[in-house]
Every structure is written in C-alpha cells, then in structure tokens.
Amino acid sequence: MKTDTIAAIATAMSPSGIGIIRLSGEEAFSIVDKIYRSKSGNKKLSECESHTIHYGYIYDGDTLIDEVMVLLMKAPRSYTTEDTVEIDCHGGVFVMKRILETVIKYGARPAEPGEFTKRAFLNGRIDLTQAESVIDVINSKNDFALRSSTQQLRGTLKQDVKEVRDKIIHEIAFIESALDDPEHISLEGYPESLSSIVMEQIAHVDKLLANSDNGRMLKEGIMTVIVGKPNAGKSSLLNQMMGEERAIVTDIAGTTRDVLEEQIQLGGITLNIVDTAGIRDTEDIVEKIGVDKAKDYLSKADLIIYVVDSSVALEENDYEIMELLQDRQAIVLLNKTDLESVVTEEEVRNHLDKKMIAFSAKDSTGMEELEETIKDMFFKGEVSFNDEVIITNIRQKNSLQEAKNSLNLVLRSIEDAMPEDFYSIDLMNAYESLGNIIGESVEDDLVNEIFSKFCMGK
C-alpha cells in the first residue's frame, strides 16, 4: 500500500545543541536526494546502504540552509517499518523550521501528532500497549513510572494478554468443532473441564487488575492530602518534604486559607501533595471556603496525612477530622514531639485506628519512617524493579474488567447447565475485549484518539 511521506521536527522547539527533522514514507529518500549535498560529492543518499550516517549540507535550490548529519533507515528496518530519514541539524528554532519547510516543499506533508508511532502500530511493528507506552515513557515522572512504561514497550503486557487469548480461542474452536461434528467430537464432561480453564484465566486477569490502581499512582503520582487543625504543623511538614520554604509558617492559626499543591519525589515515588486549610469551625468567610475545599480534597485523596499537634489536647475539631478518616488510607503524625506531649498514641487510637508516627518538623524526626510507611501502604514494602506487568492505563483496565465479566458469564452458564453455544458467545466477547487492549479489534476513532495525545514528531 502506497503511503504519503510525512515529516516533523522530532526535538523540542527551543534553542539546543542539536535538532532532528524526521521523514517517513515511500518518498523519504527521493525528497532528501533533492535537498542534500554531500561534502565529498558522493552518490545519492537513496543509493547508500541502510543504517548509515552521512555528513553534508541541506540546500533549498541554491540556498544553503545548514550543515547536517543524515541518518538513513530503509524499510522495513525502521521505527515505522517505512523508509525513514532523520536530519540532524543545529538546534536553533529557525533553522529547524527552515529545514522542515524545505522538506515539505519538496514533497512531504506535515505529520500529525503521534503519526510516526501510529504508522508503527498500523504497520504491525508494535501493538497498541507498546504504542501507548511510548507516550508514557515520554511523560514519566519517576523511576517506577519509567520502568513500568519500558516494560510495556518491550511487549510484556502484550505477551500476558496473548496467553489468555490463545487459551480462550482454543476453547471457542473446540466448542464450534464439536457442535459442527457431534458424531466425532464429544462434549461429555466438557463443562467441568471448561470451568477449570475459565477460572484459571479469570485469576490471570485478576492479577493484572489487582495492580491497576498502583499502576495509576506510579504513573500519575499518589494524591496526598495533608489535613489537621490550624497551627498543627501541616505547612511545616510540607516545607520539610519539599526541602524548601514553600508554605508560610507562623504561630497564627489559620494562616493557610487555601490549598497549596506541590509535587515531590519520595524515594522514587511521586507524591502530588495538597496542603489544606486547617479544619475547624469558623465564622470567617474566606477561611470557611478553605475548610470546605479541604474536605472536598479528602474525598479524592489516595493518601491522607493527618497532622496532630501532640502538645495540645484533642477537642471537637480533632474528632470531626478523625471521623472523616475512618474508611480512608491515612497516616497520623503526632507532631511537635519536641515539646511536652499532651496527646498520646492510645488516646488517638481510641478514635482512629491508623498507623501513627512520632514526628517533629522542628527536629526533622520521623520523616524516614513516614517514607517507609508510604511504601508499605501502597507498594507492599520496598518498591523494587521487577518484571511484573503493571496496568497504568484506564482503557486497558476497563477492557480487562469487561473480559473478566464475560468469563464470569461463562461460569454462570456452566452452573445453569446452559447449551454449549452460550459458552462460545461469552468466550468470544472476552476474547474481543482482550483484543481491544493490544489493538486487534479497535475502531479507527479510538486509534485516532489515542495517537492525538502524542507530541509532534513522535
């Protein structure tokens, strides 16, 4: 199939040491032949071997534009599986644009966002999970998100999904064959055998679904909300976690009246931290808005850090906060342990049974234990770089859930002694749902939506 040739600037549009203009398509080599001149006057680039680099100049007619290095990759040994050329030029914004304009003038068209990766997918070089992992690698915010993305880029999720689909399609084929040729293929005792196989595949899907919430947090960060009464030390905690004075700290209660959002790396994990206004009953209109915002953020948080001023006795506002945290992932910091303690761990535990840490923002004690506790809560201890497949994509998660639902329907049909063709229908639905993950049964609109989120030139 003939495809037009696309071109785009593949590096950031800002002054830098080097810029890259990428071309892909059947005319990539003929276009570059028209604008490239070798310093040594050698043969045309289209006549050179694949995966070689050439030094020369880019011209628009008789006008010299820049001194360049040109990388050649002939089909199918390229990212897109098409003829591909990369022009490495000086990294000025104007010169990159000028070369791109020249490439387009001589026959290419501007690439759409993500179109190079889209072609790699459509041409069968990568599946949809690998394509999505490309943008996840680019957008990675921490080591764990990067590792997860590169694992998917290697095809680990594709392999897991393929194993389940292979087993499902084998059973579909067996059922269809038995229904077509009942004289030679017996289904006696088959429902029991199928039930065992389906339960194994549900367990496999469950394993992938089990880490999907952790996957989202690895990718996007753990939404962490700091709450407490006014002057409990919430802003001091934020400043210590940030390693700089980001929040105003005073002895005046109610200094923080709005939420303050920051992002930090904690032992390789990203925390999206929200420092909220102190929760208390107040007649101050502005402060009341801040308190209402704090309560709203609590409902959306992955993790809540409740800061208690241990030097002041508990009172009604504390009890209100603890009631809000009963069914939430929360850590209690008994702050200001550098002062004489009035509040004990046992007293708090009578109202809120959560992990408690003695803490002092002033003396910088308790921070290491806080870090380890967060790892324990969300990643079952020390987060390690292993080969476990982690779902970080809501589209993938939804398709897995749909597949699981269909497999459960198969079990229900077996339990209800339904005819075998009922098994086949739900097995096929599960097979297609899993196919959506790797892109074997997705519609063009979804493909276009996925690749529209990519950056230009990728």
WOGIPE-V239069 format. One record per residue. RES is the residue in one small letter. SS is DSSP state (a for helix, b for strand, c for the rest). PSI is psi in whole degrees, 0 to 359 (999 if undefined). Layout:
RES/SS/PSI + RES/SS/PSI
This chain:
m/c/128 + k/c/133 + t/c/147 + d/c/165 + t/c/128 + i/b/156 + a/b/148 + a/b/159 + i/b/123 + a/c/356 + t/c/170 + a/c/145 + m/c/70 + s/c/154 + p/c/131 + s/b/178 + g/b/328 + i/b/149 + g/b/151 + i/b/128 + i/b/125 + r/b/137 + l/b/145 + s/b/133 + g/c/175 + e/c/337 + e/c/8 + a/a/315 + f/a/321 + s/a/327 + i/a/314 + v/a/331 + d/a/328 + k/a/338 + i/a/351 + y/b/138 + r/b/125 + s/b/144 + k/c/329 + s/c/358 + g/c/31 + n/c/185 + k/c/170 + k/c/151 + l/a/327 + s/a/342 + e/a/357 + c/c/163 + e/c/154 + s/c/155 + h/c/46 + t/b/157 + i/b/139 + h/b/139 + y/b/130 + g/b/216 + y/b/150 + i/b/129 + y/b/147 + d/b/97 + g/c/240 + d/c/4 + t/b/119 + l/b/130 + i/b/309 + d/b/159 + e/b/131 + v/b/166 + m/b/135 + v/b/126 + l/b/129 + l/b/133 + m/b/109 + k/c/147 + a/c/144 + p/c/13 + r/c/62 + s/c/173 + y/c/319 + t/c/352 + t/c/6 + e/c/167 + d/c/128 + t/b/139 + v/b/135 + e/b/125 + i/b/115 + d/b/114 + c/b/181 + h/b/147 + g/b/36 + g/c/143 + v/a/316 + f/a/316 + v/a/323 + m/a/315 + k/a/321 + r/a/318 + i/a/318 + l/a/316 + e/a/321 + t/a/316 + v/a/317 + i/a/321 + k/a/325 + y/c/15 + g/c/348 + a/c/169 + r/b/155 + p/b/134 + a/c/149 + e/c/162 + p/c/129 + g/c/9 + e/a/331 + f/a/314 + t/a/325 + k/a/318 + r/a/323 + a/a/321 + f/a/310 + l/a/330 + n/c/3 + g/c/10 + r/c/324 + i/c/158 + d/c/181 + l/a/328 + t/a/321 + q/a/321 + a/a/316 + e/a/329 + s/a/336 + v/a/310 + i/a/330 + d/a/323 + v/a/315 + i/a/322 + n/a/6 + s/c/136 + k/c/349 + n/c/173 + d/a/322 + f/a/322 + a/a/320 + l/a/316 + r/a/317 + s/a/317 + s/a/317 + t/a/330 + q/a/314 + q/a/326 + l/a/329 + r/c/353 + g/c/20 + t/a/317 + l/a/319 + k/a/316 + q/a/318 + d/a/314 + v/a/320 + k/a/322 + e/a/316 + v/a/316 + r/a/322 + d/a/319 + k/a/321 + i/a/314 + i/a/331 + h/a/317 + e/a/323 + i/a/315 + a/a/320 + f/a/315 + i/a/314 + e/a/320 + s/a/319 + a/a/322 + l/a/327 + d/a/332 + d/c/66 + p/c/341 + e/c/331 + h/c/341 + i/c/115 + s/c/142 + l/c/13 + e/c/127 + g/c/0 + y/a/320 + p/a/320 + e/a/318 + s/a/316 + l/a/321 + s/a/316 + s/a/317 + i/a/317 + v/a/319 + m/a/324 + e/a/319 + q/a/326 + i/a/319 + a/a/322 + h/a/315 + v/a/319 + d/a/322 + k/a/321 + l/a/320 + l/a/329 + a/a/328 + n/c/11 + s/a/323 + d/a/318 + n/a/323 + g/a/318 + r/a/318 + m/a/324 + l/a/318 + k/a/313 + e/a/339 + g/c/152 + i/b/119 + m/b/110 + t/b/120 + v/b/127 + i/b/123 + v/b/166 + g/b/176 + k/c/163 + p/c/140 + n/c/21 + a/c/342 + g/c/20 + k/a/312 + s/a/326 + s/a/321 + l/a/314 + l/a/314 + n/a/321 + q/a/321 + m/a/325 + m/a/335 + g/c/16 + e/c/165 + e/c/91 + r/c/332 + a/c/144 + i/c/129 + v/c/123 + t/c/173 + d/c/359 + i/c/121 + a/c/140 + g/c/14 + t/c/316 + t/c/114 + r/c/348 + d/c/172 + v/c/148 + l/b/121 + e/b/133 + e/b/160 + q/b/129 + i/b/161 + q/b/124 + l/b/99 + g/c/35 + g/c/354 + i/b/141 + t/b/127 + l/b/124 + n/b/98 + i/b/135 + v/b/115 + d/b/119 + t/c/166 + a/c/147 + g/c/134 + i/c/118 + r/c/162 + d/c/130 + t/c/151 + e/c/350 + d/c/120 + i/a/315 + v/a/315 + e/a/323 + k/a/322 + i/a/318 + g/a/321 + v/a/318 + d/a/321 + k/a/319 + a/a/317 + k/a/325 + d/a/317 + y/a/327 + l/a/321 + s/a/342 + k/a/355 + a/c/145 + d/c/327 + l/b/138 + i/b/128 + i/b/111 + y/b/113 + v/b/119 + v/b/130 + d/b/101 + s/c/353 + s/c/358 + v/c/138 + a/c/147 + l/c/148 + e/c/191 + e/a/321 + n/a/324 + d/a/316 + y/a/325 + e/a/316 + i/a/315 + m/a/327 + e/a/322 + l/a/337 + l/c/3 + q/c/316 + d/c/25 + r/c/158 + q/c/111 + a/b/151 + i/b/136 + v/b/123 + l/b/115 + l/b/92 + n/b/166 + k/c/40 + t/c/353 + d/c/345 + l/c/172 + e/c/125 + s/c/134 + v/c/327 + v/c/131 + t/c/161 + e/a/320 + e/a/322 + e/a/318 + v/a/319 + r/a/337 + n/c/337 + h/c/335 + l/c/110 + d/c/85 + k/c/166 + k/b/131 + m/b/142 + i/b/126 + a/b/130 + f/c/147 + s/b/109 + a/c/328 + k/c/315 + d/c/0 + s/c/41 + t/b/144 + g/c/348 + m/a/318 + e/a/319 + e/a/324 + l/a/316 + e/a/313 + e/a/325 + t/a/319 + i/a/318 + k/a/317 + d/a/319 + m/a/320 + f/a/336 + f/a/25 + k/c/51 + g/c/209 + e/c/123 + v/c/126 + s/c/156 + f/c/95 + n/c/187 + d/c/15 + e/c/137 + v/c/127 + i/c/125 + i/c/121 + t/c/7 + n/c/126 + i/a/329 + r/a/316 + q/a/318 + k/a/316 + n/a/320 + s/a/322 + l/a/318 + q/a/320 + e/a/319 + a/a/317 + k/a/317 + n/a/318 + s/a/320 + l/a/324 + n/a/328 + l/a/326 + v/a/315 + l/a/321 + r/a/319 + s/a/322 + i/a/315 + e/a/324 + d/c/5 + a/c/42 + m/c/160 + p/c/155 + e/a/332 + d/a/339 + f/a/321 + y/a/316 + s/a/320 + i/a/310 + d/a/328 + l/a/320 + m/a/322 + n/a/319 + a/a/318 + y/a/316 + e/a/323 + s/a/318 + l/a/327 + g/a/329 + n/a/328 + i/a/315 + i/a/358 + g/c/17 + e/c/346 + s/c/50 + v/c/151 + e/c/162 + d/a/323 + d/a/319 + l/a/317 + v/a/314 + n/a/321 + e/a/317 + i/a/312 + f/a/345 + s/c/342 + k/c/354 + f/c/160 + c/c/160 + m/c/142 + g/c/358 + k/c/999
